Amino acid sequence: MRVLVITTPVPSHFLPLVPLLRALRSAGHEVTVLGQPDVLGAVRACGLTGVEVGNSFDVDAMLLRNLPAELRPLQARPRPAPELLGGYGRLWWAHAAALLDRYTALAEEYGPELIVADPLEYCSLIIGARLGVPVVHHRWTVDAISGPARRFVRADVPEPAGRPGPSGLPNPTVLLDPCPPGLRMPDGEAGVPIRYVPYSGGTETPAWVRADPGPGAGRRRVAVSLGNTPALHGGPFVRGLLHALAARRDAEILVTLPRPYRAAVGPLPGNVTVVDSLPLHLFLGTCDAMVHHGGAGTAMTATAFGLPQLVLPQLADHFPLADRLAATGAGLSFDTAARQDDPQVVGRALDELLSDPRYAESARRLAAEMAAMPSPATVAADLERRARAATEPREASV
Protein backbone atom coordinates (compact mmCIF):
# COMPACT_ATOMS: atom_id res chain seq x y z
CA MET A 1 0.00 0.00 0.00
CA ARG A 2 1.29 3.46 -0.92
CA VAL A 3 0.80 6.01 1.87
CA LEU A 4 1.17 9.71 1.13
CA VAL A 5 1.79 11.98 4.10
CA ILE A 6 1.13 15.72 3.79
CA THR A 7 2.14 17.97 6.66
CA THR A 8 1.96 21.63 7.55
CA PRO A 9 5.46 23.16 7.68
CA VAL A 10 5.98 22.96 11.45
CA PRO A 11 8.12 20.09 12.82
CA SER A 12 6.02 19.85 16.00
CA HIS A 13 2.96 19.26 13.78
CA PHE A 14 4.70 16.35 12.04
CA LEU A 15 6.37 14.58 14.98
CA PRO A 16 3.17 13.17 16.56
CA LEU A 17 2.50 11.29 13.31
CA VAL A 18 5.84 9.47 13.34
CA PRO A 19 4.92 6.42 15.48
CA LEU A 20 1.98 5.65 13.18
CA LEU A 21 4.08 6.20 10.04
CA ARG A 22 6.77 3.90 11.36
CA ALA A 23 4.13 1.28 12.13
CA LEU A 24 2.86 1.52 8.56
CA ARG A 25 6.40 1.25 7.22
CA SER A 26 7.19 -1.71 9.49
CA ALA A 27 4.08 -3.47 8.16
CA GLY A 28 5.62 -3.25 4.68
CA HIS A 29 3.83 -0.22 3.30
CA GLU A 30 5.51 2.50 1.26
CA VAL A 31 5.41 5.85 3.04
CA THR A 32 6.32 9.17 1.38
CA VAL A 33 6.07 12.61 2.99
CA LEU A 34 5.32 15.83 1.10
CA GLY A 35 6.47 18.92 2.93
CA GLN A 36 8.34 22.19 2.90
CA PRO A 37 12.02 22.43 3.91
CA ASP A 38 11.03 23.16 7.54
CA VAL A 39 9.95 19.52 8.12
CA LEU A 40 12.24 17.57 5.82
CA GLY A 41 14.96 17.38 8.48
CA ALA A 42 12.52 15.70 10.85
CA VAL A 43 11.42 13.37 8.05
CA ARG A 44 14.99 12.26 7.36
CA ALA A 45 15.75 11.91 11.08
CA CYS A 46 12.91 9.43 11.60
CA GLY A 47 14.06 7.30 8.68
CA LEU A 48 11.28 8.12 6.21
CA THR A 49 11.39 9.32 2.61
CA GLY A 50 10.32 12.86 1.78
CA VAL A 51 9.71 15.11 -1.20
CA GLU A 52 10.56 18.77 -0.64
CA VAL A 53 8.08 21.30 -2.01
CA GLY A 54 8.32 25.08 -1.98
CA ASN A 55 10.30 27.39 0.26
CA SER A 56 10.82 27.54 4.02
CA PHE A 57 7.80 28.72 5.99
CA ASP A 58 9.52 29.75 9.27
CA VAL A 59 6.71 29.61 11.81
CA ASP A 60 8.74 31.48 14.45
CA ALA A 61 9.12 34.48 12.15
CA MET A 62 5.37 34.38 11.50
CA LEU A 63 4.59 34.39 15.24
CA LEU A 64 6.97 37.27 15.86
CA ARG A 65 5.73 39.35 12.95
CA ASN A 66 4.16 42.66 14.02
CA LEU A 67 4.93 41.96 17.67
CA PRO A 68 5.68 45.21 19.53
CA ALA A 69 9.20 45.48 20.90
CA GLU A 70 9.79 44.04 24.37
CA LEU A 71 6.39 42.33 24.49
CA ARG A 72 5.77 38.62 24.76
CA PRO A 73 3.15 37.24 22.36
CA LEU A 74 0.81 36.55 25.28
CA GLN A 75 1.04 40.19 26.36
CA ALA A 76 0.25 41.48 22.89
CA ARG A 77 -2.25 38.76 21.95
CA PRO A 78 -4.12 37.51 25.02
CA ARG A 79 -6.09 34.29 25.05
CA PRO A 80 -8.63 34.26 22.19
CA ALA A 81 -12.32 33.77 22.90
CA PRO A 82 -13.49 30.18 22.20
CA GLU A 83 -15.65 31.28 19.26
CA LEU A 84 -12.57 32.72 17.55
CA LEU A 85 -10.48 29.54 17.60
CA GLY A 86 -11.79 28.50 14.19
CA GLY A 87 -10.15 31.60 12.75
CA TYR A 88 -6.77 29.87 12.87
CA GLY A 89 -8.03 27.87 9.91
CA ARG A 90 -7.86 30.91 7.67
CA LEU A 91 -4.07 31.03 7.99
CA TRP A 92 -3.72 27.36 7.15
CA TRP A 93 -6.20 27.51 4.29
CA ALA A 94 -4.19 30.35 2.70
CA HIS A 95 -1.11 28.18 3.07
CA ALA A 96 -2.87 25.14 1.55
CA ALA A 97 -4.28 27.13 -1.36
CA ALA A 98 -0.79 28.29 -2.33
CA LEU A 99 0.49 24.69 -2.51
CA LEU A 100 -2.57 22.80 -3.67
CA ASP A 101 -1.69 22.57 -7.38
CA ARG A 102 1.87 21.37 -6.72
CA TYR A 103 0.76 18.87 -4.11
CA THR A 104 -2.02 17.61 -6.37
CA ALA A 105 0.37 17.00 -9.27
CA LEU A 106 2.76 15.05 -7.05
CA ALA A 107 -0.08 13.05 -5.51
CA GLU A 108 -1.47 12.09 -8.93
CA GLU A 109 2.01 10.99 -9.96
CA TYR A 110 2.48 8.93 -6.77
CA GLY A 111 -0.96 7.28 -6.77
CA PRO A 112 -1.57 6.88 -3.03
CA GLU A 113 -4.01 4.39 -1.56
CA LEU A 114 -4.11 6.25 1.77
CA ILE A 115 -3.36 9.85 2.75
CA VAL A 116 -2.23 10.78 6.28
CA ALA A 117 -1.98 14.37 7.47
CA ASP A 118 -2.02 16.59 10.52
CA PRO A 119 -5.38 18.19 11.38
CA LEU A 120 -4.65 21.62 9.85
CA GLU A 121 -3.40 20.34 6.49
CA TYR A 122 -6.26 21.06 4.07
CA CYS A 123 -4.61 20.00 0.79
CA SER A 124 -4.92 16.43 2.03
CA LEU A 125 -8.73 16.65 2.21
CA ILE A 126 -9.16 18.06 -1.27
CA ILE A 127 -6.64 15.72 -2.90
CA GLY A 128 -8.17 12.71 -1.17
CA ALA A 129 -11.61 13.62 -2.50
CA ARG A 130 -10.25 14.17 -6.01
CA LEU A 131 -8.48 10.81 -6.05
CA GLY A 132 -11.12 8.86 -4.15
CA VAL A 133 -8.61 7.95 -1.43
CA PRO A 134 -9.31 7.78 2.34
CA VAL A 135 -7.79 10.64 4.31
CA VAL A 136 -6.60 10.20 7.90
CA HIS A 137 -6.07 13.24 10.11
CA HIS A 138 -3.97 12.62 13.19
CA ARG A 139 -4.58 14.99 16.10
CA TRP A 140 -1.68 16.08 18.28
CA THR A 141 -3.48 16.48 21.61
CA VAL A 142 -6.65 18.13 22.96
CA ASP A 143 -8.16 19.49 19.76
CA ALA A 144 -10.37 22.54 20.11
CA ILE A 145 -9.31 24.01 16.76
CA SER A 146 -9.42 21.65 13.79
CA GLY A 147 -13.18 21.02 13.67
CA PRO A 148 -14.18 24.69 14.09
CA ALA A 149 -11.40 25.65 11.64
CA ARG A 150 -12.71 23.32 8.92
CA ARG A 151 -16.17 24.82 9.33
CA PHE A 152 -14.72 28.32 9.36
CA VAL A 153 -12.79 27.95 6.08
CA ARG A 154 -15.31 25.80 4.23
CA ALA A 155 -16.89 28.89 2.67
CA ASP A 156 -13.46 30.05 1.45
CA VAL A 157 -12.80 26.89 -0.58
CA PRO A 158 -13.74 27.60 -4.22
CA GLU A 159 -15.76 25.27 -6.40
CA PRO A 160 -13.48 23.05 -8.53
CA ALA A 161 -12.89 24.55 -11.97
CA GLY A 162 -12.50 22.28 -14.97
CA ARG A 163 -11.76 19.10 -13.05
CA PRO A 164 -13.57 16.64 -10.81
CA GLY A 165 -13.34 17.44 -7.15
CA PRO A 166 -15.16 18.19 -3.94
CA SER A 167 -17.51 21.06 -3.39
CA GLY A 168 -16.16 22.86 -0.34
CA LEU A 169 -13.83 21.26 2.16
CA PRO A 170 -14.50 17.61 3.01
CA ASN A 171 -14.07 16.12 6.46
CA PRO A 172 -11.36 13.51 7.02
CA THR A 173 -12.35 9.88 6.55
CA VAL A 174 -10.73 9.01 9.88
CA LEU A 175 -9.84 11.37 12.72
CA LEU A 176 -7.29 9.77 15.03
CA ASP A 177 -7.26 10.95 18.65
CA PRO A 178 -4.27 10.27 20.95
CA CYS A 179 -5.92 11.80 24.03
CA PRO A 180 -6.80 9.39 26.83
CA PRO A 181 -10.56 9.41 27.53
CA GLY A 182 -10.30 11.58 30.64
CA LEU A 183 -8.40 14.31 28.79
CA ARG A 184 -10.71 14.64 25.78
CA MET A 185 -13.02 17.59 25.40
CA PRO A 186 -16.48 16.41 26.56
CA ASP A 187 -18.25 18.16 23.67
CA GLY A 188 -15.51 17.70 21.07
CA GLU A 189 -15.64 15.95 17.71
CA ALA A 190 -15.36 12.19 18.20
CA GLY A 191 -12.20 10.46 17.01
CA VAL A 192 -10.68 7.00 16.70
CA PRO A 193 -8.33 6.30 19.64
CA ILE A 194 -4.61 5.74 19.08
CA ARG A 195 -2.07 5.42 21.89
CA TYR A 196 0.33 8.33 22.18
CA VAL A 197 3.92 7.14 21.85
CA PRO A 198 6.41 9.88 22.80
CA TYR A 199 8.68 10.85 19.92
CA SER A 200 10.65 14.06 19.42
CA GLY A 201 13.68 12.82 17.53
CA GLY A 202 16.64 10.66 18.31
CA THR A 203 19.91 11.31 20.10
CA GLU A 204 22.56 9.64 22.25
CA THR A 205 21.42 9.06 25.83
CA PRO A 206 23.54 11.39 28.00
CA ALA A 207 25.67 9.90 30.77
CA TRP A 208 23.78 11.86 33.46
CA VAL A 209 20.53 10.18 32.42
CA ARG A 210 22.07 6.71 32.55
CA ALA A 211 23.51 7.35 36.01
CA ASP A 212 20.45 8.97 37.54
CA PRO A 213 18.82 6.90 40.34
CA GLY A 214 15.36 8.32 39.60
CA PRO A 215 12.57 9.52 41.92
CA GLY A 216 12.87 8.92 45.63
CA ALA A 217 16.63 9.53 45.68
CA GLY A 218 16.40 12.23 48.35
CA ARG A 219 15.23 15.03 46.11
CA ARG A 220 12.22 16.19 44.09
CA ARG A 221 12.98 16.86 40.44
CA VAL A 222 10.88 19.22 38.33
CA ALA A 223 11.36 19.18 34.57
CA VAL A 224 10.95 22.45 32.69
CA SER A 225 10.58 22.52 28.91
CA LEU A 226 9.50 25.61 27.03
CA GLY A 227 9.59 24.50 23.41
CA ASN A 228 10.09 27.58 21.25
CA THR A 229 9.46 29.90 24.19
CA PRO A 230 13.10 31.10 24.42
CA ALA A 231 12.96 32.21 20.79
CA LEU A 232 9.52 33.76 21.10
CA HIS A 233 9.60 35.29 24.56
CA GLY A 234 13.23 36.05 25.35
CA GLY A 235 15.38 35.83 28.43
CA PRO A 236 13.32 37.79 30.98
CA PHE A 237 10.38 35.39 30.92
CA VAL A 238 12.59 32.31 31.20
CA ARG A 239 14.79 33.84 33.88
CA GLY A 240 11.84 34.94 36.00
CA LEU A 241 10.16 31.55 35.73
CA LEU A 242 13.27 29.59 36.72
CA HIS A 243 13.97 31.83 39.70
CA ALA A 244 10.36 31.46 40.86
CA LEU A 245 10.49 27.66 40.61
CA ALA A 246 13.90 27.49 42.29
CA ALA A 247 12.50 29.18 45.40
CA ARG A 248 11.46 25.66 46.45
CA ARG A 249 14.87 24.67 47.77
CA ASP A 250 14.17 20.96 48.19
CA ALA A 251 13.55 20.61 44.44
CA GLU A 252 16.00 20.29 41.59
CA ILE A 253 14.80 22.30 38.59
CA LEU A 254 15.96 20.58 35.41
CA VAL A 255 15.44 22.78 32.36
CA THR A 256 16.14 22.00 28.72
CA LEU A 257 17.53 25.17 27.19
CA PRO A 258 19.40 25.48 23.88
CA ARG A 259 22.84 27.04 24.32
CA PRO A 260 22.17 30.18 22.22
CA TYR A 261 19.57 31.34 24.78
CA ARG A 262 21.53 30.71 27.97
CA ALA A 263 23.43 34.01 27.99
CA ALA A 264 20.15 35.94 27.87
CA VAL A 265 18.85 34.03 30.89
CA GLY A 266 21.93 34.82 32.96
CA PRO A 267 23.10 33.24 36.24
CA LEU A 268 20.66 30.86 37.91
CA PRO A 269 20.24 29.50 41.45
CA GLY A 270 22.26 26.46 42.45
CA ASN A 271 19.27 24.09 42.36
CA VAL A 272 18.66 24.80 38.66
CA THR A 273 20.35 22.41 36.24
CA VAL A 274 20.45 23.45 32.59
CA VAL A 275 20.82 20.74 29.94
CA ASP A 276 20.77 20.67 26.17
CA SER A 277 17.47 20.01 24.45
CA LEU A 278 16.86 16.28 24.14
CA PRO A 279 13.86 13.97 23.79
CA LEU A 280 11.79 14.29 26.95
CA HIS A 281 11.07 10.58 27.21
CA LEU A 282 14.75 9.99 28.02
CA PHE A 283 14.51 11.62 31.43
CA LEU A 284 10.91 12.28 32.48
CA GLY A 285 10.93 8.95 34.29
CA THR A 286 13.35 10.56 36.79
CA CYS A 287 11.02 13.50 37.51
CA ASP A 288 8.18 14.29 39.91
CA ALA A 289 6.42 17.11 37.99
CA MET A 290 6.56 19.02 34.71
CA VAL A 291 6.38 22.76 33.96
CA HIS A 292 5.83 23.80 30.36
CA HIS A 293 4.26 26.18 27.85
CA GLY A 294 1.35 24.04 26.73
CA GLY A 295 2.92 22.46 23.64
CA ALA A 296 1.23 19.26 22.49
CA GLY A 297 4.29 17.00 22.47
CA THR A 298 5.48 18.22 25.86
CA ALA A 299 2.09 17.83 27.54
CA MET A 300 1.35 14.44 26.01
CA THR A 301 4.78 13.06 26.92
CA ALA A 302 4.37 14.25 30.50
CA THR A 303 0.92 12.62 30.52
CA ALA A 304 2.40 9.34 29.29
CA PHE A 305 4.79 9.41 32.26
CA GLY A 306 2.02 10.19 34.75
CA LEU A 307 3.46 13.54 35.85
CA PRO A 308 1.40 16.39 37.34
CA GLN A 309 1.84 19.49 35.21
CA LEU A 310 2.02 23.25 35.66
CA VAL A 311 1.00 24.73 32.31
CA LEU A 312 1.74 28.32 31.28
CA PRO A 313 -0.05 28.48 27.90
CA GLN A 314 1.15 30.94 25.31
CA LEU A 315 -0.63 30.41 21.99
CA ALA A 316 -3.64 28.94 20.19
CA ASP A 317 -4.33 25.35 21.28
CA HIS A 318 -2.14 25.68 24.38
CA PHE A 319 -5.11 27.16 26.25
CA PRO A 320 -7.73 24.39 25.82
CA LEU A 321 -5.06 21.77 26.51
CA ALA A 322 -4.16 23.52 29.76
CA ASP A 323 -7.85 23.78 30.66
CA ARG A 324 -8.38 20.05 30.22
CA LEU A 325 -5.32 19.08 32.27
CA ALA A 326 -6.56 21.28 35.10
CA ALA A 327 -10.09 19.90 34.79
CA THR A 328 -8.83 16.32 35.19
CA GLY A 329 -7.04 17.23 38.40
CA ALA A 330 -3.67 16.39 36.85
CA GLY A 331 -2.38 19.94 36.68
CA LEU A 332 -2.65 23.67 37.25
CA SER A 333 -2.66 26.48 34.71
CA PHE A 334 -2.44 30.28 34.51
CA ASP A 335 -3.47 31.82 31.20
CA THR A 336 -2.50 35.49 31.63
CA ALA A 337 0.94 37.04 31.38
CA ALA A 338 0.45 38.82 34.70
CA ARG A 339 -0.07 35.59 36.66
CA GLN A 340 2.64 33.70 34.77
CA ASP A 341 5.12 36.47 35.59
CA ASP A 342 4.21 36.57 39.30
CA PRO A 343 6.84 34.53 41.20
CA GLN A 344 4.55 34.01 44.18
CA VAL A 345 1.76 32.60 42.00
CA VAL A 346 4.14 30.25 40.18
CA GLY A 347 5.93 29.20 43.38
CA ARG A 348 2.71 28.40 45.22
CA ALA A 349 1.48 26.38 42.26
CA LEU A 350 4.62 24.24 42.25
CA ASP A 351 4.33 23.72 46.01
CA GLU A 352 0.73 22.56 45.55
CA LEU A 353 1.60 20.12 42.75
CA LEU A 354 4.39 18.53 44.78
CA SER A 355 2.66 18.45 48.17
CA ASP A 356 -0.90 17.39 47.30
CA PRO A 357 -0.91 13.71 46.26
CA ARG A 358 -4.20 14.09 44.40
CA TYR A 359 -2.42 15.69 41.44
CA ALA A 360 -0.03 12.76 41.05
CA GLU A 361 -2.92 10.30 41.44
CA SER A 362 -4.90 12.00 38.68
CA ALA A 363 -1.83 12.14 36.45
CA ARG A 364 -1.17 8.42 36.92
CA ARG A 365 -4.81 7.70 36.07
CA LEU A 366 -4.44 9.53 32.74
CA ALA A 367 -1.23 7.63 32.03
CA ALA A 368 -2.99 4.31 32.64
CA GLU A 369 -5.81 5.31 30.29
CA MET A 370 -3.27 6.27 27.63
CA ALA A 371 -1.39 2.97 27.97
CA ALA A 372 -4.63 1.04 27.42
CA MET A 373 -5.36 2.69 24.06
CA PRO A 374 -4.78 0.84 20.75
CA SER A 375 -1.15 0.88 19.66
CA PRO A 376 0.00 2.55 16.41
CA ALA A 377 0.57 -0.95 14.99
CA THR A 378 -3.04 -1.92 15.69
CA VAL A 379 -4.32 1.31 14.15
CA ALA A 380 -2.05 0.84 11.11
CA ALA A 381 -3.61 -2.56 10.44
CA ASP A 382 -7.10 -1.05 10.68
CA LEU A 383 -6.16 1.74 8.25
CA GLU A 384 -4.87 -0.84 5.77
CA ARG A 385 -8.23 -2.61 5.90
CA ARG A 386 -10.05 0.68 5.34
CA ALA A 387 -7.84 1.56 2.37
CA ARG A 388 -8.33 -1.88 0.79
CA ALA A 389 -12.09 -1.62 1.24
CA ALA A 390 -12.07 1.79 -0.47
CA THR A 391 -10.34 0.36 -3.56
CA GLU A 392 -12.57 -2.71 -3.92
CA PRO A 393 -15.42 -0.90 -5.71
CA ARG A 394 -12.98 0.60 -8.19
CA GLU A 395 -11.27 -2.74 -8.81
CA ALA A 396 -14.60 -4.50 -9.25
CA SER A 397 -15.68 -2.01 -11.91
CA VAL A 398 -12.57 -2.45 -14.03
PyMOL commands that set and color helices and strands:
alter all, ss='L'
color gray80, all
select helices_A, chain A and resi 11-26+37-45+59-64+73-76+82-110+123-131+146-156+181-183+207-211+229-246+259-265+280-282+284-286+296-304+318-327+337-340+343-355+357-371+376-397
alter helices_A, ss='H'
color red, helices_A
select strands_A, chain A and resi 2-6+30-35+49-52+114-117+135-138+174-177+192-193+220-225+251-256+272-275+289-292+309-311+331-333
alter strands_A, ss='S'
color yellow, strands_A
deselect
rebuild
show_as cartoon
